[in-house]
Amino acid sequence: MRGAELLVIHYRTPGLAAALLADLAPLAGEARVLVFDNASLPETRARLEAAAPFAEVLSSERNLGFAGAVNAALPQLRGERLWLLNSDLRIPTPRASLAALEQALASDPRVAAVGPALRDPSGALPPGGGGRELGLRSAARHLLGLNLRDGEGGLFLQARALRGGPRPVDWLAGA
């Protein structure tokens, strides 16, 4: 995990961000943890700093959105790998989860990005964590419901497609 940086993007979600930071606490010293605080009140920043003294808190006076916050944080990053995290994410086994993602990333030099199979609060795998490039064929398969039948080939991968392990996709939805 050395050389990894975890960037948590947050906008007015101090409780959720603090819960995620608590999940990430076991990684302190192994990975650099940064929080980008989008336009929160000063007391929110102080709350985050108190909840996770191992994390570096960056902030903006205005809400830059997720992509804008990532771009604003980029000059501060110096690690080999960057993991982008939404503040509403929970990672009950951070070391094992990130090790699996790092292993997938290192498995093939053609792999440029990896993402987890996201689960909803009930533990179910919802569709939409990755998918195929939008084109006439993939749009038609999606609209006709053919991607529901085989779990692949539509705009979104279906949950059953993720149960067999890693799958190549054209895009990822992160958390």
C-alpha positions in Angstrom: 0.0 0.0 0.0 3.1 2.2 0.2 2.9 5.0 -2.4 -0.9 5.1 -2.4 -2.9 8.2 -1.7 -6.6 8.2 -0.7 -8.5 11.4 -1.6 -11.9 11.8 0.1 -14.1 14.4 -1.6 -16.8 15.9 0.7 -19.4 18.6 0.5 -21.4 19.3 3.6 -21.2 15.6 4.8 -19.1 15.8 7.9 -20.7 12.9 9.6 -20.4 10.6 6.6 -16.8 11.8 6.0 -15.9 11.2 9.6 -17.3 7.7 9.4 -15.3 6.9 6.3 -12.1 8.4 7.9 -12.7 6.1 10.9 -12.8 3.2 8.4 -9.5 4.4 6.9 -7.7 4.9 10.3 -6.0 1.4 10.1 -4.2 2.6 7.0 -2.6 5.6 8.8 1.2 5.4 8.1 0.7 3.0 5.1 -1.2 5.3 2.8 -1.5 9.1 2.7 -5.1 10.2 3.4 -6.4 13.6 2.2 -9.8 15.1 2.5 -11.0 17.8 0.1 -13.5 19.9 2.0 -15.8 21.7 -0.6 -17.0 25.0 0.8 -17.8 23.9 4.3 -17.9 26.0 7.5 -14.7 26.4 9.5 -16.2 24.2 12.3 -16.7 21.4 9.8 -13.0 21.5 8.8 -12.1 21.4 12.5 -14.4 18.5 13.1 -12.8 16.5 10.3 -9.3 17.3 11.6 -10.2 16.2 15.1 -11.9 13.0 13.8 -8.8 12.0 11.7 -5.6 13.6 12.8 -3.8 11.3 10.4 -5.5 12.9 7.4 -4.6 16.1 5.6 -7.6 18.4 5.1 -7.6 20.6 2.0 -10.4 23.1 1.4 -12.0 25.5 -1.0 -14.1 28.5 -0.2 -16.6 27.5 -2.8 -18.1 24.2 -3.9 -16.0 23.0 -6.9 -17.9 19.8 -7.4 -16.3 16.3 -7.4 -14.2 16.8 -10.5 -13.2 20.3 -9.6 -12.1 19.2 -6.1 -10.0 16.4 -7.6 -8.4 18.9 -10.0 -7.7 21.3 -7.1 -6.1 18.6 -5.0 -3.9 17.2 -7.8 -1.0 19.6 -7.1 -0.9 18.4 -3.5 -0.6 14.7 -4.6 2.8 13.0 -4.8 2.0 9.2 -4.6 2.2 6.6 -7.2 -1.5 5.6 -7.1 -4.6 7.7 -6.3 -7.8 6.3 -4.9 -10.8 8.6 -5.2 -13.4 8.2 -2.6 -16.9 9.8 -2.1 -17.5 10.8 1.5 -20.6 8.5 1.8 -18.5 5.4 1.2 -17.9 2.8 3.9 -15.0 0.4 3.8 -15.2 -2.1 6.7 -12.1 -3.9 5.6 -9.9 -1.1 4.1 -6.6 -3.0 4.0 -8.0 -6.1 2.3 -10.2 -4.0 0.0 -7.5 -1.7 -1.2 -5.0 -4.6 -1.5 -7.5 -6.4 -3.9 -7.8 -3.2 -6.0 -4.0 -2.7 -6.0 -3.5 -6.4 -7.1 -6.0 -5.9 -9.9 -4.3 -2.7 -11.0 -0.9 -4.4 -11.0 -2.2 -7.6 -12.8 -1.7 -6.3 -16.3 0.2 -3.3 -17.7 -2.8 -2.4 -19.8 -5.0 -1.8 -16.8 -5.2 2.0 -16.1 -8.0 2.1 -13.6 -9.9 -0.2 -11.3 -13.0 0.1 -9.2 -14.8 -2.0 -6.6 -18.1 -3.7 -6.9 -20.2 -1.3 -4.9 -22.9 -2.6 -2.6 -26.0 -0.9 -1.3 -26.7 -0.8 2.5 -28.5 -4.1 2.3 -25.3 -5.7 0.8 -26.9 -6.1 -2.7 -24.9 -5.4 -5.8 -26.8 -2.7 -7.7 -26.2 -2.2 -11.5 -24.2 0.7 -12.7 -20.6 0.3 -11.3 -19.2 0.1 -14.8 -20.2 -0.5 -18.3 -19.7 -0.3 -22.0 -19.0 2.6 -24.2 -22.2 4.3 -25.4 -22.8 3.3 -28.9 -25.7 2.2 -31.1 -25.3 -1.5 -30.2 -24.9 -0.9 -26.4 -27.8 1.6 -26.3 -30.0 -0.8 -28.2 -29.1 -3.7 -25.9 -29.9 -1.5 -22.9 -33.2 -0.2 -24.2 -34.4 -3.7 -25.2 -33.3 -5.1 -21.9 -30.9 -7.6 -23.4 -28.2 -6.5 -21.0 -30.4 -7.7 -18.2 -30.5 -11.2 -19.7 -26.7 -11.8 -19.9 -25.4 -9.1 -17.5 -23.0 -7.7 -20.1 -23.0 -5.7 -23.2 -25.4 -2.9 -22.2 -24.6 0.5 -20.8 -24.4 -0.9 -17.2 -22.9 -4.2 -15.9 -25.5 -6.1 -14.0 -24.9 -7.5 -10.5 -24.6 -11.1 -11.8 -21.8 -10.1 -14.1 -19.7 -8.9 -11.1 -20.0 -12.1 -9.1 -17.5 -13.9 -11.3 -14.7 -11.5 -10.5 -13.0 -8.7 -12.5 -14.5 -7.6 -15.8 -13.2 -5.3 -18.5 -15.3 -2.2 -18.8 -15.2 1.0 -20.8 -16.1 3.2 -17.9 -16.2 3.1 -14.1 -18.5 4.7 -11.5 -16.5 5.4 -8.4 -17.2 5.7 -4.8 
